[in-house]
Amino acid sequence: MTATGPDAPGPDDPAPGTPERPVATPQERRRLAEETRTEKYVWWSLGYFFFGIHIVAFVMIYAVTHAR
C-alpha cells in the first residue's frame, strides 16, 4: 500500500529525516578554518605546558633526593 496525498513524498523529494546540507559562505569557511587552527594551537600549547610541568617535577624530585 502506498501513501498518496499532499503529505506523501514524491520521487524527487529527499528521504524523510535526512536534513539538507546547508551551503557554507566563504566567510563561514574562513571562520571554521581559523577556529580549527586556533584549536590545534591550544592543544599544542597544553601539551607543551604539561611536558614542562613534568620536567620541573623531575628536577625537583632529583634535587630533593640528592639534598644533604
C-alpha positions in Angstrom: 0.0 0.0 0.0 1.5 3.4 -1.0 0.7 6.7 0.6 -1.0 9.3 -1.6 -1.9 12.9 -0.9 -0.2 16.3 -0.4 1.9 15.0 2.5 3.3 11.9 0.7 6.9 12.3 -0.5 7.4 12.5 -4.3 10.1 10.8 -6.3 12.3 14.0 -6.2 11.8 14.7 -2.5 14.7 13.9 -0.1 14.2 10.9 2.2 12.4 11.9 5.4 14.7 12.5 8.3 17.7 13.5 6.2 18.4 17.2 6.7 19.6 19.1 3.7 23.3 20.2 4.0 23.5 24.0 4.1 26.0 25.7 1.8 28.7 27.5 3.8 29.6 31.0 2.7 33.2 31.9 2.2 33.2 33.9 5.5 31.9 30.8 7.4 34.5 28.6 5.8 37.3 31.1 6.7 36.0 31.3 10.3 35.8 27.5 10.6 39.4 27.2 9.2 40.6 29.8 11.7 38.8 28.0 14.5 40.4 24.7 13.6 43.9 26.4 13.6 43.2 28.0 16.9 42.0 24.7 18.4 45.2 22.9 17.2 47.3 25.8 18.7 45.5 25.4 22.1 46.1 21.6 22.2 49.8 22.0 21.3 50.2 24.7 23.9 48.6 22.5 26.5 50.9 19.6 25.5 54.0 21.8 25.9 52.7 23.0 29.3 52.2 19.5 30.6 55.6 18.4 29.3 57.2 21.4 31.0 55.5 20.6 34.3 56.9 17.1 34.2 60.4 18.4 33.6 60.1 20.7 36.5 58.7 17.9 38.7 61.6 15.6 37.8 64.2 18.3 38.5 62.6 18.9 41.9 62.5 15.2 42.7 66.1 14.9 41.8 67.0 18.0 43.9 65.1 16.7 47.0 66.6 13.2 46.8 70.1 14.4 46.4 70.0 17.1 49.0 72.3 16.8 52.1 
